[in-house]
Structures are given as C-alpha cells and as structure tokens.
C-alpha cells in the first residue's frame, strides 16, 4: 500500500515531547514502507501531484477509497475520484432515502 504509506509519511508531524532525533527516525521508518524507486522528473512530479491530490481532497470518503486500493497513477487517481463523485451523486438522485457519503462539489466530471 504505497499510497497509504506515502500519506502517513507526508502527514507525520513531530509529536509533543518527541525529540528531533526520534522524529527523524520515525520518518525514516515510514519512508521504508513507501517502496521508493528511481523515477524521471516527470514521474516524480506526477507522484507529488497525486499525493497532494489525495491528501487535499475535500471528501474523506473519496480519500479513503483512493488509499485503500491499489496504487494508482495520476490519471487513474483522478478518474477514480471522479467516478466516486458521480456514483455518490447518483445514489442521492436515485435512492435519496439511502445513506450516501456527503458530497461537495469539489470536482467537475466534465473536466476529464
């Protein structure tokens, strides 16, 4: 689960009372789980954008789904997030009495 490992690494903060050395060691341990590989500058840029997209997405439901599945590339991550948004809207339209994750207009499916 590279996505989840990268999420943990990118959101880890120094804990109250944690020494700088212990914080550094915790980051190194988290980085080992990220399965880092040599990539081109373009691939590195896409990884950074994908990670920022997952971290910053406004719906926890979509972020959770993106983190629980296989590691996706940037394009597949966007498509998956849009599909989840559309599915949530459809549930609200076709079955308003059923529980659907709360939906905010954070993405426009037409922008694909």
C-alpha positions, -999 to 999 in steps of 0.1 A, spaced: 0 0 0 23 27 -13 -5 54 -12 -12 48 24 25 47 34 31 79 15 1 95 32 14 86 66 49 99 57 36 132 43 12 139 72 35 128 101 44 157 124 67 159 153 48 148 184 48 169 216 78 159 236 93 139 207 130 146 202 142 158 167 162 125 165 132 104 173 111 123 148 138 118 121 139 81 129 101 78 126 102 95 92 129 71 80 109 41 92 78 54 74 98 61 42 109 24 41 72 14 35 69 38 6 88 15 -18 107 44 -33 122 38 -68 143 58 -92 119 78 -115 122 106 -141 114 142 -132 80 139 -149 71 107 -129 83 124 -97 61 154 -105 31 132 -111 37 113 -78 38 146 -59 6 159 -76 -11 126 -69 -1 126 -33 -12 163 -28 -45 155 -46 -52 126 -22 -41 145 8 -61 176 -1 -93 162 -15 -123 175 4 -142 143 9 -128 118 35 -148 90 18 -130 95 -16 -96 99 1 -102 66 20 -112 48 -12 -81 61 -30 -59 50 -2 -74 15 3 -70 3 -33 -40 -4 -54 -15 23 -60 -28 43 -90 -10 67 -113 -21 103 -115 -46 98 -144 -62 68 -128 -64 85 -94 -83 114 -110 -107 91 -129 -114 71 -97 -121 102 -77 -145 115 -104 -162 81 -106 -167 80 -69 -182 116 -70 -206 107 -98 -216 74 -80 -223 94 -48 -245 119 -68 -264 90 -85 -271 74 -51 -285 107 -39 -307 111 -70 -320 75 -74 -322 65 -38 -325 96 -17 -336 76 13 -304 56 13 -273 68 30 -246 82 7 -214 98 17 -218 136 20 -209 152 -13 -193 186 -20 -188 200 -55 -151 196 -54 -147 182 -89 -164 187 -122 -168 154 -140 -169 173 -173 -132 184 -168 -119 149 -176 
